[in-house]
């Protein structure tokens, strides 16, 4: 699934707050999936 809802994105960013590695992986996944 390539589409991610705003709620999922917001909740991921909230959960990964303070975890730079996860945030970097998320940013990479977002770029690759877009």
C-alpha positions in Angstrom: 0.0 0.0 0.0 1.5 3.3 -1.1 -1.1 5.7 0.3 -0.8 6.7 3.9 -3.5 8.7 5.6 -2.8 12.0 7.4 -3.8 10.3 10.7 -1.3 7.6 10.2 1.4 10.0 9.3 0.7 12.3 12.3 0.5 9.3 14.7 3.8 7.9 13.3 5.5 11.3 13.7 4.1 11.6 17.2 5.3 8.1 18.2 8.7 8.6 16.6 9.3 12.0 18.3 12.7 12.0 19.8 13.8 9.0 17.7 15.8 10.5 14.9 16.6 7.2 13.2 12.9 6.3 12.9 12.1 9.8 11.7 14.9 9.4 9.0 13.6 6.0 7.9 10.1 7.5 7.7 11.3 10.4 5.6 13.1 8.0 3.3 10.0 5.7 3.0 7.9 8.8 2.2 10.2 9.9 -0.6 10.4 6.4 -2.0 6.6 5.8 -1.8 5.5 9.1 -3.3 
